[in-house]
């Protein structure tokens, strides 16, 4: 998928340059229409992550309108289960780690 390839390149570059990190964040904001991300801790409430998955693969998250920010951990559990099945990408964070506000950029 072209968006996944773009994301992979930007993530790789972001490890070497803060401007690459800024480009990655700008790219995410261009791809997502739900709400603006100011940093990657904005994933914590799960709506942006759901929107991102839906952008990568339309129809993957049909329940996106039913995601409720106060149930972030529950939402993330559902969403994280979809990534290995659909994209072949293993989960590296648990839902609890994903929604922990102390966890920001990896």
N, C-alpha and C positions, 0 to 999 in steps of 0.2 A: 504494500500500500504506500503510495507516495508521501502521505502525511507522516507515516511511521518512519520512513527513510529520512525525511526532513528533520523530524524530532531527534532521531539517533545522531545525526551530524551535529545538531545544535547542542545536545547534551554533551557530546564528546568535547566540543569546543569550549563549553562553559566551564570545564574543569581547569582550563588554562588561562582564562581571561574573564574579568568581571564584565567587560563589554559584551562578550559572548553570552554570559549569563543574562545580561539585559536584553540581548537579541532574542534569547530563548523565551524570556518573559513576554516580550513584545509579540513574538510569534504566537504564543499561547493566547494572548489577548485578541489577536487577529482571528484565530481559529474558534475561540469560544465567544458566544454571544450572551451567555447567562449573566455574568457580571465581571467587572474588571478584576484581574488578579494583580496585587501589588508585590507579592512574594509567594513562594511556594507553600507557606503555611496556610494560604487561602484554600488549599485542597482539603484542609481539616474538616470542613463542614460538609463535604461530599458532593455538593451540587456541581462544582466546577469539574470534578473528576468524572461524574456521570455525564456531563455535557461533553467533556473531552472524548470519552469512549463513544458516545453517540455520534460525534463529529467524525471520528475515525471510521466508524462502521454504522451508518444509519440503520436504525431498527434494532441495534444490539441492546439498547436500554429503553424498551417501550414504556417502562414505568417511570421515566424521568420526571414527569409532571407530579408524580406521587412521592418523590423524595422530600423528606422533611428535615430541615437543618438540625433540629433538636434530637434527631435519631441518626446522627452521623455515623456512629459505629455500626449500627444495624445496616445502614445504607452501604457503607464501605464493604462490609462482609459480602453483601449481595454482588456488588460491583467487582470486587477483587476476584471472586469466583469466575467471573466471565472472561477475565484476561487470559489465563492459561488455556482455557478451552478454545477461545476464539483466535487469539493472536499467537499462542504458543510461547508466551512470556511468563516465566515463573514469578510468583509473588515473592518479594523480598522483605516486605513489611507485613505485620499482622494488622488487623483492623484497628486494634488499640494503639499501635504505634503510629499508624497513618493519621488517626484523629487526635493524637496527643499534640497540644499546642507548643510543646517544647521541641518537637521534631519539626525542623524546617528543611532546608536544602540538604540533600545527601552528598 
